[in-house]
Amino acid sequence: MHLPAGIRNYTYAQDMAIFRTKTQWVMFGGLIVLLAVVPLLMGNYWLSIFNIIGITIIAAMGLNLLTGYCGQLSIGHAGFIAVGAYTSAILTGQYGVPFIIGMLGGGLIAGLTGVLFGIPSLRVKGFYLAISTIAAQFIIMWVISQWGSVTGGYIGLNVSPAEIFGFQFTSQLSKYYLIMGICVIAVFVAKNLARTRQGRAFVAVRDNDLAAQVMGISLFRYKLLAFFVGCFFAGISGALLAHCYYGFLNPEFFSFKESILYVGMIIIGGLGTTVGPIFGVVFVRLLERLISLELVPFLESTVTALPSGWASGVTPMLFGLVIVLFLILEPRGVAHRWQMFKNSYRLWPFSY
């Protein structure tokens, strides 16, 4: 962990501590207070944006553990999110299971599904593995679409709101606190997992799997573990998406475009970092809103010579262009820029 000048780690416990200095503890406390107080000043529109950002961060954290830390390229993440969403919705709606159990069940089934489709990673890697995860996306969505008696198929499936100890999370504010609470736990778990023996094994497999195997790291165990953990996070995200955001499920919500978007988020934010997925999700989700709700109506009202609705077709092009320009200007992601800012802040008294 990067520390300010003059701070040293003298024990293993200090080296493993997430918050090492008083400043870091104060900043963490301030962040928690900010997350708790700011929503009280916002309307439902911005609360809904923060809710989808929090849900997306959980899924992106899982993909970052799988791809950023372990190096297993997955382009079917939306399919695993769908597994968690439908599992939780079916368990709570058709079998009367409590929401917490349904959410954990959705994460578990999504994790096991990820292990099933992660088996090819033992023989293939890189773009070949990416093709197998793309196949997972389409297979999962085909099963959901065709299994209409359970999932509702193309008609869709109604989902009950999240409920804990008799309290239903129906307002945007109550959903916010539930989502952000689970999001903070997910970030904390991901941060700690990346620093454990398993996390170090993930990095070794990512950097050089043959060398890792020679050192005694089981590729079979850790690759499948990475798929399970990454897809478990996706399943939890899917359950929250079903109960706290959509309230209704349809296969169209989990398109291949969403899977590509998740890969873009962790690349923009910074692969193999804890804050990277957070930055990437915030950037992409806000950019989506800016283009679709601000830029497109402005273009349609300004350029009247073209047919009606032409600007909506420009949206994907503009979105892709912004992402490409961003990757050219900062290929290591926002997390790298954030680290540079922190370093300059710590060293500025000694810059002369």
PyMOL commands that set and color helices and strands:
alter all, ss='L'
color gray80, all
select helices_A, chain A and resi 12-16+22-41+44-69+77-94+99-122+127-146+148-151+172-195+197-207+209-214+219-246+251-254+256-269+275-302+310-329+334-350
alter helices_A, ss='H'
color red, helices_A
select strands_A, chain A and resi 157-158+163-164+167-168+248-249
alter strands_A, ss='S'
color yellow, strands_A
deselect
rebuild
show_as cartoon
